[in-house]
Amino acid sequence: MSDTPVSEMSFEDAMRALEDVVNRLEAGDVPLEDSIKLYERGAELKAHCQKKLAEAEEKVAQITLDKDGQPTGTAPVHPQ
């Protein structure tokens, strides 16, 4: 298990780490205390991935299109 703080991971790194956690838990050969730590790490990784996806969706939602459907720039998601 990586010691890298989840908050510093890219989406791709967090997904790989989450897949590793799931694989280790599914294997069933991890002692109970380690399983609990893995589960907690997995929950943190899942939340981080969801946050990164939400941020990406927000950026995509900001893209504005012209009358021909071509990107013209970005617009604030939350106009002030």
C-alpha positions as CSV (number, residue, x, y, z in Angstrom):
1,M,0.0,0.0,0.0
2,S,1.4,3.4,-1.0
3,D,2.1,6.0,1.6
4,T,1.3,8.8,-0.8
5,P,-1.5,11.0,0.7
6,V,-4.7,10.5,-1.2
7,S,-5.2,14.2,-1.6
8,E,-1.9,14.4,-3.6
9,M,-2.8,11.6,-6.0
10,S,-3.9,12.1,-9.6
11,F,-7.2,10.5,-10.6
12,E,-5.4,7.7,-12.4
13,D,-3.1,6.9,-9.5
14,A,-6.0,6.9,-7.1
15,M,-7.9,4.5,-9.4
16,R,-4.9,2.1,-9.6
17,A,-4.5,2.2,-5.8
18,L,-8.3,1.6,-5.3
19,E,-8.1,-1.4,-7.7
20,D,-5.2,-2.7,-5.7
21,V,-7.2,-2.4,-2.4
22,V,-10.2,-4.1,-3.9
23,N,-8.0,-7.0,-5.3
24,R,-6.3,-7.5,-1.9
25,L,-9.6,-7.4,0.0
26,E,-11.2,-9.9,-2.5
27,A,-8.3,-12.3,-2.2
28,G,-9.3,-12.7,1.4
29,D,-5.8,-13.4,2.7
30,V,-5.3,-10.2,4.6
31,P,-5.5,-10.2,8.4
32,L,-8.5,-8.5,9.9
33,E,-6.7,-5.4,11.2
34,D,-5.1,-4.9,7.8
35,S,-8.4,-5.4,6.1
36,I,-9.9,-2.6,8.1
37,K,-7.0,-0.3,7.2
38,L,-7.4,-1.3,3.5
39,Y,-11.1,-0.7,3.6
40,E,-10.6,2.8,5.1
41,R,-8.0,3.6,2.5
42,G,-10.3,2.3,-0.2
43,A,-13.1,4.6,1.1
44,E,-10.8,7.6,1.0
45,L,-9.6,6.7,-2.5
46,K,-13.2,6.3,-3.7
47,A,-14.2,9.7,-2.4
48,H,-11.1,11.3,-3.9
49,C,-11.9,9.8,-7.3
50,Q,-15.5,11.0,-7.1
51,K,-14.3,14.5,-6.3
52,K,-11.9,14.5,-9.2
53,L,-14.6,13.3,-11.6
54,A,-17.0,16.0,-10.3
55,E,-14.3,18.6,-11.0
56,A,-13.7,17.3,-14.5
57,E,-17.5,17.3,-15.2
58,E,-17.7,20.9,-14.0
59,K,-14.9,22.0,-16.4
60,V,-16.6,20.2,-19.3
61,A,-19.9,22.0,-18.4
62,Q,-18.1,25.3,-18.7
63,I,-17.3,24.8,-22.3
64,T,-19.4,27.1,-24.5
65,L,-20.2,26.3,-28.1
66,D,-21.0,28.6,-31.1
67,K,-24.0,28.2,-33.4
68,D,-22.1,25.4,-35.3
69,G,-21.4,23.5,-32.2
70,Q,-17.7,24.4,-32.1
71,P,-16.0,25.2,-28.7
72,T,-15.6,29.0,-28.3
73,G,-14.3,29.2,-24.8
74,T,-15.5,28.7,-21.3
75,A,-18.2,30.2,-19.2
76,P,-18.5,30.3,-15.4
77,V,-20.6,27.4,-14.1
78,H,-21.7,29.6,-11.2
79,P,-22.2,33.1,-12.7
80,Q,-21.8,35.9,-10.1
